[in-house]
Amino acid sequence: MSGHSKWATIRHKKGAADAKRGKVFSKLSKELLVVARSGGGNPDLNPTLRTLIQKCKGVNMPNDNIERAIKKGTGELDGVTYDEVVYEGYANGGVGLVVKCLTDNKNRAAAEIRHIFSKHGSAFAGQGAVTRGFERKGQIFVEQSATDEDALMNVVLEAGADDMQPDGDQFEILCDPSIFQAVVDALAAAEIPTASAEITLVPTTYMPVTDKAVAKSVMKFVADLEDNDDVQEVYHNMDVDDAIMSELEAES
């Protein structure tokens, strides 16, 4: 079991509670705007938008917020233009970090993200230094209580998924981005609910962390980055020892 996935699982479960603060809604609104602008506002014709809407509903984002963000993206309402910027660097223990931002001010974003790196004793790495250790994958989580393992495996493998593994009380499904929507649609057709579904960056190799203090500092680093309004996603390759992850989960 990958500590990376376990950490991701814990964060998915906390998503609905975090959304109450409004920050998650703001980040999702920004992403909806960008996706609608690039691929159109009709989810039937824009699979990326369709998946993103499902993600929004998973954290109980109001329909009015979703529709308003989409209309800003399609130009029906006035909206801000956002640029995607990616920063890379390392945390304690040699853990690689990739920070994806959507910002209306690149200079501000660079200064603020650089400050967070500096506060944690780090600095930006060269372009590609960290991202070369990741690959884009469709990643889907399904609660184990929602389905039978063999039935789930048959559905996702038939749809073209690469892998399915138990991860705590969930199953993690990985697939190529090109068939991500096909796997999501196959799960829906089989009436198997997803806990989360997104196209993300997954490490090709992981950095094992067996020291609790190091794991805690990396998690704090990531949390500080995620708290920034311009940051959409933070990807990492930390593989935390299960016992340490359980301790940190109990403390959170």
C-alpha positions, 0 to 999 in steps of 0.5 A: 500500500502506498503511503502517498495514496493513503494520504490522498485518501485521507485528504479526499475524505476531509474535502467536504469539511474543508469546503465549508471554509469556502476556499475549496469552492473558490479553487473549483470555481476557478478551474471550472472557468478555465475548463469551460473556456478551453472546452466549452460549457456543455458537459455532454461535449466536454468530458473534463468539465463533466468530471469536474462538475462531479467533483464539485458536487462531491464537496456539496458546491451549490449549483448556482456557483457551478453554473456561474463559474461555467458562464464566466468561462464561456463569456456569458458573464464577465470573468477573469483570465487565469494562467496556469503556472507550475513550480517545482522543488523539494521538501524535507527527506528529498520529497519532490513537490509539484505545485500547480497554480491558476493565477491572474497575476504571475508575479504575485503567485511566484513571489508568494509561492517562493516565500512559502518554499523559503519558509520551509527551508526550500527553493524552486528547482529547475523546470522538469527536475521534479515533474520528470518523476511523475506521469499523468493518470486518471485516478479514481477512488471507490469505497470498499463498502460500495461494491464487491472487489471482483465485480469492481475489477471486472468493470474497470479492467474491461473499461481499460484501466491499468491497475486497481489496488485496495487502499485502506477502506477504499479501492484506488483505480489508475488509468491512462487519461485518454480512457479516464472518462470511459472508466468513469462512465463504466462505473456509473453504468454499473451503479458503482459510486465514486468517492473521487475521480480526477486526472492527476499526476502520479509518481513513477517512483516514491520517496520512502519516509520513515521518520515522523518528524519529516513526514509531519513537516512535509505535510505542513509544507503541502498544507501551507501551499494548498492554503494559497489562493493561487494554488490548485493542486500540490503533487508529491512523491512521499511514501509514508510508513503506514504506522506513522501515517496512522499516528499523524491521522490520529493527531489531525 
